[in-house]
Amino acid sequence: MCAAIYAARNGAKVTIIEKNDCLGKKLSMTGNGRCNLTNLSMSSDCYNLAARERMADWLGTYGPEDAICFFKSLGVVTMSEDGYIYPVSGQARSVVSALTNEIKRLGIEVIYKEQFKGVRASETDGVIEVVTGRSVYIADALIIAVGSLSGPKSTLSTGDGYYICEKLGMSIKKTYPALVGFKCADGEVMPSQGVRCRAGVSFVLGSEVLASETGELQITGDSISGIPVMQASRDITRLLSEGKPVCAVIDFFPDNDDDEFKALKREMISLSDDRTLEEFLVGFANSNVNDMILSRMKFSGSMKMKNISQSMKECILDNYRSLKIMLSTDCGYQASQVTTGGVSIGDVAQDLSYVRDKRIFITGELLDVDGRCGGYNLQWAFTSGSIAGIAASADAH
Ligand SMILES: Cc1cc2nc3c(=O)[nH]c(=O)nc-3n(C[C@H](O)[C@H](O)[C@H](O)COP(=O)(O)OP(=O)(O)OC[C@H]3O[C@@H](n4cnc5c(N)ncnc54)[C@H](O)[C@@H]3O)c2cc1C
């Protein structure tokens, strides 16, 4: 949508071929329905390693301020929550509507429920034949903006672009779900009721800490998710798929350093022993976390504290500092927010055109670019869409 608007504003006659029955299906689900458009704390470090070197230039060409101005030009007023940018409306669907209105205003034709399937590039007359399930369209330039494999089923994110781009000769880096939760290994005792609380989460392989993040953790049934899990998930999905024994170590007291936590334990243990374990822990942490930790340690909450040794009391409390949960697999593409991997960025020039055919452009998540949670992925969609839209229409005016 962004690429189409920029190309049309630049004078091109633009057609959008959309597989779904509406535009922006995934966009309307972003940010829990609020759409976290971008982030003022933007740097190339917020993206995957392979993309970082080139992100600085791309973000320099079109960064958060440009995206904010673009949305203002569509009538979408934004606000900042600690640098996280949302529409003031608080509604992702208002962002979709504003984009769709502009598409209509610019006279961009939208063909719905039609699947783009491939490209036949004609060298002789310089046009591109765009092949869909129903027809063949002739174009001077083509922007492939079909996204990834991530998102609920209704978004129809089936990763068509990887196959199409591979057929065009591009190299595709193996894909994995990223910004995703994880299933816990069989036999892990999980809370009977869901937990949502602030925690630090580290992913550990052997003695190596792979990633650590703090934020609102969610534990449900057999899986862990939430911002700290998703933020750290990028490389963990690959390791788990290779059968590596990765575990999550959860710290329910992420804001206390070791000395403070030790002092806290001492105070807890010095309190009267005339209580049950359940009463001992009632104000210490989230009650569902307490239940889970006691079940994992095979303790009954009704046990009297005076019957528990000093070292065992310490051991119980230490679990709140470093609860280890073995992981089995990620929760899958449909539960993920982005896909890591995709069309190698070595295959595109600075203007997002394919290095072997300057009439074809690749944007958004289809490329091997994925960012942290917090507006970084939509910013990449807008950055790449605007750059490609302007470049693809350069000959139009
Ligand atoms: C639940 C959820 C929440 C998210 N929240 C945020 C957030 O708050 N902030 C953020 O920055 N990022 C968020 N993301 C990530 C962000 O939505 C994506 O990174 C971004 O939408 C990618 O843009 P894109 O244009 O590359 O692909 P998409 O937005 O997926 O758009 C691709 C379009 O191409 C169409 N299409 C696909 N295949 C074909 C085909 N063969 N023929 C024709 N049309 C086709 C699709 O229907 C779709 O309209 C979220 C993702 C999810 C799933």
The ligand as an SDF file (V2000), in Angstrom:
LIG
                    3D

 53 58  0  0  0  0  0  0  0  0999 V2000
   -0.4160  -10.2420   15.0600 C   0  0  0  0  0  0  0  0  0  0  0  0
    0.6610   -9.3310   14.5110 C   0  0  0  0  0  0  0  0  0  0  0  0
    0.9200   -8.1330   15.1490 C   0  0  0  0  0  0  0  0  0  0  0  0
    1.9380   -7.2980   14.6580 C   0  0  0  0  0  0  0  0  0  0  0  0
    2.1350   -6.0840   15.2660 N   0  0  0  0  0  0  0  0  0  0  0  0
    3.0870   -5.2430   14.7750 C   0  0  0  0  0  0  0  0  0  0  0  0
    3.2360   -3.9440   15.3170 C   0  0  0  0  0  0  0  0  0  0  0  0
    2.4540   -3.4760   16.1600 O   0  0  0  0  0  0  0  0  0  0  0  0
    4.2600   -3.1770   14.8290 N   0  0  0  0  0  0  0  0  0  0  0  0
    5.1080   -3.6150   13.8370 C   0  0  0  0  0  0  0  0  0  0  0  0
    6.0190   -2.8880   13.4560 O   0  0  0  0  0  0  0  0  0  0  0  0
    4.9290   -4.8250   13.2720 N   0  0  0  0  0  0  0  0  0  0  0  0
    3.9280   -5.6410   13.6870 C   0  0  0  0  0  0  0  0  0  0  0  0
    3.7390   -6.8490   13.0800 N   0  0  0  0  0  0  0  0  0  0  0  0
    4.5620   -7.1850   11.8920 C   0  0  0  0  0  0  0  0  0  0  0  0
    4.0500   -6.4230   10.6490 C   0  0  0  0  0  0  0  0  0  0  0  0
    2.6440   -6.5510   10.5620 O   0  0  0  0  0  0  0  0  0  0  0  0
    4.6920   -6.9810    9.3720 C   0  0  0  0  0  0  0  0  0  0  0  0
    6.0900   -6.9670    9.4980 O   0  0  0  0  0  0  0  0  0  0  0  0
    4.2840   -6.1420    8.1580 C   0  0  0  0  0  0  0  0  0  0  0  0
    2.8850   -6.1410    7.9900 O   0  0  0  0  0  0  0  0  0  0  0  0
    4.9490   -6.6790    6.8960 C   0  0  0  0  0  0  0  0  0  0  0  0
    4.5320   -5.9040    5.8180 O   0  0  0  0  0  0  0  0  0  0  0  0
    4.5780   -6.4780    4.3480 P   0  0  0  0  0  0  0  0  0  0  0  0
    4.0110   -5.4110    3.4910 O   0  0  0  0  0  0  0  0  0  0  0  0
    5.9180   -6.9890    4.0240 O   0  0  0  0  0  0  0  0  0  0  0  0
    3.6110   -7.7510    4.3500 O   0  0  0  0  0  0  0  0  0  0  0  0
    2.0490   -7.8860    4.7230 P   0  0  0  0  0  0  0  0  0  0  0  0
    1.6230   -6.8350    5.6610 O   0  0  0  0  0  0  0  0  0  0  0  0
    1.8590   -9.3090    5.0950 O   0  0  0  0  0  0  0  0  0  0  0  0
    1.3280   -7.5950    3.3390 O   0  0  0  0  0  0  0  0  0  0  0  0
    1.4390   -8.4810    2.2570 C   0  0  0  0  0  0  0  0  0  0  0  0
    0.1990   -8.3540    1.3810 C   0  0  0  0  0  0  0  0  0  0  0  0
    0.3540   -9.1710    0.2260 O   0  0  0  0  0  0  0  0  0  0  0  0
   -0.8070   -9.9800    0.0550 C   0  0  0  0  0  0  0  0  0  0  0  0
   -0.3750  -11.2090   -0.6180 N   0  0  0  0  0  0  0  0  0  0  0  0
    0.3460  -12.2220   -0.1080 C   0  0  0  0  0  0  0  0  0  0  0  0
    0.5880  -13.1580   -1.0610 N   0  0  0  0  0  0  0  0  0  0  0  0
    0.0180  -12.6920   -2.1860 C   0  0  0  0  0  0  0  0  0  0  0  0
   -0.0580  -13.1770   -3.5240 C   0  0  0  0  0  0  0  0  0  0  0  0
    0.5300  -14.3090   -3.9090 N   0  0  0  0  0  0  0  0  0  0  0  0
   -0.7630  -12.4520   -4.4400 N   0  0  0  0  0  0  0  0  0  0  0  0
   -1.3610  -11.2800   -4.0890 C   0  0  0  0  0  0  0  0  0  0  0  0
   -1.3030  -10.7620   -2.8520 N   0  0  0  0  0  0  0  0  0  0  0  0
   -0.6100  -11.4610   -1.9090 C   0  0  0  0  0  0  0  0  0  0  0  0
   -1.3290  -10.1890    1.4530 C   0  0  0  0  0  0  0  0  0  0  0  0
   -2.7040  -10.5260    1.4310 O   0  0  0  0  0  0  0  0  0  0  0  0
   -1.0600   -8.8250    2.0810 C   0  0  0  0  0  0  0  0  0  0  0  0
   -2.1130   -7.9170    1.8150 O   0  0  0  0  0  0  0  0  0  0  0  0
    2.7210   -7.7000   13.5310 C   0  0  0  0  0  0  0  0  0  0  0  0
    2.4460   -8.9050   12.9060 C   0  0  0  0  0  0  0  0  0  0  0  0
    1.4180   -9.7150   13.3740 C   0  0  0  0  0  0  0  0  0  0  0  0
    1.1280  -11.0220   12.6590 C   0  0  0  0  0  0  0  0  0  0  0  0
  1  2  1  0
  2  3  1  0
  2 52  2  0
  3  4  2  0
  4  5  1  0
  4 50  1  0
  5  6  2  0
  6  7  1  0
  6 13  1  0
  7  8  2  0
  7  9  1  0
  9 10  1  0
 10 11  2  0
 10 12  1  0
 12 13  2  0
 13 14  1  0
 14 15  1  0
 14 50  1  0
 15 16  1  0
 16 17  1  0
 16 18  1  0
 18 19  1  0
 18 20  1  0
 20 21  1  0
 20 22  1  0
 22 23  1  0
 23 24  1  0
 24 25  2  0
 24 26  1  0
 24 27  1  0
 27 28  1  0
 28 29  2  0
 28 30  1  0
 28 31  1  0
 31 32  1  0
 32 33  1  0
 33 34  1  0
 33 48  1  0
 34 35  1  0
 35 36  1  0
 35 46  1  0
 36 37  1  0
 36 45  1  0
 37 38  2  0
 38 39  1  0
 39 40  1  0
 39 45  2  0
 40 41  1  0
 40 42  2  0
 42 43  1  0
 43 44  2  0
 44 45  1  0
 46 47  1  0
 46 48  1  0
 48 49  1  0
 50 51  2  0
 51 52  1  0
 52 53  1  0
M  END
$$$$
